């Protein structure tokens, strides 16, 4: 796979369903709702879960500080009740059938994730809200062992994949929060 690749277009129906979810649960403005699968902070919400939709993923079989285990993380594939029967469920569980552990992640205005590497999987990003100054930076290998940092902006209405084993970071220097559906794919 190329370092970054557009996978497909995403329907307005999916974008609106997830935006409704953010609005209906006021995810951006209040503590995490009861029975929501949140991942440690109110900036990450589980969209697929392991067993019980009220579990925080850190209390599931992965636990805190547990290294990725392919058999365990691929079992995070049940859609939350709020999206059962939706176009979003179809996209995440049928179109992206080899993906799992979907999360809705917010990167607040002015926030950045430090450069890091994840395990040897691919990440899929489906932007829900973004701006032109919300970008990914990926350190790519080039000739003579040099690394080149390339910035990518993922627009709403498209799904993108990249190799998460490469050093990468994200930042949001624009107005408003960036919300992406993010899943892991083999």
C-alpha positions in Angstrom: 0.0 0.0 0.0 1.1 3.6 -0.6 1.8 5.6 2.5 -1.5 7.4 2.2 -4.3 6.3 -0.1 -7.9 7.5 -0.7 -10.1 4.4 -0.4 -13.5 5.7 -1.4 -16.1 8.5 -1.2 -18.4 8.5 1.9 -22.1 9.3 1.5 -23.6 12.4 3.0 -26.0 10.0 4.9 -23.1 8.6 6.9 -21.6 12.0 7.6 -25.0 13.3 8.8 -25.7 10.2 11.0 -22.4 10.7 12.8 -22.9 14.5 13.1 -26.3 13.7 14.6 -24.7 11.4 17.1 -22.2 14.1 18.1 -25.1 16.7 18.4 -27.6 14.3 20.0 -25.2 13.3 22.8 -23.6 16.8 23.0 -20.2 15.0 22.8 -18.2 18.2 22.4 -19.6 20.1 25.3 -20.3 17.9 28.3 -18.9 14.9 30.3 -19.2 11.6 28.6 -22.8 10.3 28.6 -23.6 7.3 30.8 -23.4 4.0 28.9 -21.2 5.6 26.2 -18.0 3.7 25.3 -15.4 6.3 25.9 -11.7 5.7 25.7 -10.1 7.4 28.7 -11.1 10.9 27.8 -14.1 12.6 26.2 -12.1 13.0 23.1 -12.4 9.4 22.0 -15.6 7.5 21.7 -15.9 3.8 20.8 -18.1 3.2 17.8 -17.5 -0.6 17.8 -17.0 -2.5 21.0 -15.9 -5.9 22.2 -18.8 -7.3 24.2 -20.8 -4.9 26.3 -21.5 -1.4 24.7 -21.2 0.3 28.2 -17.6 -0.9 28.6 -14.8 1.5 28.4 -12.3 -0.1 26.1 -9.6 0.2 28.7 -11.6 -2.2 30.8 -12.1 -4.7 28.0 -9.8 -7.6 27.3 -7.1 -5.2 25.9 -6.9 -3.3 29.2 -4.5 -0.5 29.8 -0.8 -1.1 28.9 -1.7 -4.3 27.0 0.1 -4.7 23.7 -2.0 -5.1 20.6 -3.1 -8.7 20.1 -4.6 -9.2 16.7 -7.1 -11.8 18.0 -8.4 -9.4 20.7 -8.5 -6.2 18.8 -10.3 -7.7 15.8 -13.1 -8.7 18.2 -13.9 -5.0 18.7 -16.3 -5.2 15.8 -19.9 -4.8 17.2 -21.5 -1.5 16.4 -22.9 0.7 19.2 -26.7 0.6 19.6 -27.1 4.2 18.5 -25.9 3.3 15.0 -27.6 -0.1 14.6 -29.2 -0.5 11.2 -27.7 2.8 9.9 -25.7 3.6 6.7 -22.7 4.1 9.0 -23.0 0.5 10.3 -23.1 -0.7 6.7 -19.9 1.3 5.8 -18.0 0.2 8.9 -19.0 -3.5 9.0 -19.6 -4.4 5.4 -17.7 -2.0 3.1 -14.8 -2.0 5.5 -15.3 -5.6 6.6 -11.6 -6.2 7.4 -11.6 -3.2 9.8 -12.3 -3.1 13.5 -12.0 -1.0 16.7 -13.7 2.1 15.2 -13.6 5.2 17.3 -14.9 8.8 16.9 -11.9 11.0 17.8 -11.9 14.8 18.3 -8.8 16.9 17.9 -9.7 20.2 19.4 -8.8 23.6 17.9 -5.1 24.3 18.7 -4.4 20.7 19.7 -1.8 18.3 18.3 -0.8 14.7 18.9 2.9 14.2 19.2 4.8 12.2 16.6 4.4 8.4 17.3 4.3 5.0 15.7 1.6 2.4 16.2 1.6 -1.3 15.4 1.9 -2.7 11.9 -1.7 -2.2 10.8 -3.4 0.4 8.6 -5.5 3.2 9.9 -8.7 4.3 8.1 -9.8 7.9 8.6 -13.4 9.1 7.7 -13.5 12.9 8.4 -16.8 14.1 9.9 -15.9 17.7 10.7 -12.6 19.3 9.6 -10.9 22.4 8.3 -8.1 23.1 5.9 -5.6 23.6 8.7 -6.3 20.2 10.3 -3.6 17.9 9.0 -1.7 14.6 9.4 2.1 14.7 9.2 3.7 11.4 8.2 7.4 10.7 8.2 8.0 8.8 5.0 11.1 6.8 4.0 13.0 8.1 1.0 16.2 7.3 -0.8 19.5 7.2 1.1 17.7 6.5 4.3 16.3 10.0 4.6 12.9 10.8 6.2 10.6 13.3 4.7 7.7 14.8 6.5 4.6 15.1 4.3 1.4 16.8 5.4 -2.0 15.5 4.4 -5.4 17.0 4.7 -8.3 14.5 4.6 -11.5 16.3 3.5 -15.1 15.4 4.6 -16.8 12.9 2.2 -13.8 10.7 1.7 -12.2 7.7 3.5 -8.4 7.5 3.7 -6.0 4.8 4.8 -2.3 5.1 5.8 0.3 2.8 7.3 0.3 3.5 11.1 3.7 1.9 11.6 5.3 5.0 10.1 5.9 7.9 12.5 2.9 10.2 12.3 1.2 13.0 14.1 -1.9 15.2 13.7 -2.6 18.8 14.4 -5.5 21.2 14.2 -4.5 24.9 13.6 -7.8 25.9 12.1 -11.1 27.1 13.5 -13.3 24.5 15.3 -12.7 20.9 16.3 -11.7 18.1 13.9 -13.8 14.9 14.3 -12.8 11.7 12.5 -14.1 8.2 12.5 -10.9 6.1 12.8 -10.6 2.4 12.4 -7.9 -0.2 12.2 -7.6 -2.4 9.1 -5.4 -5.4 8.3 
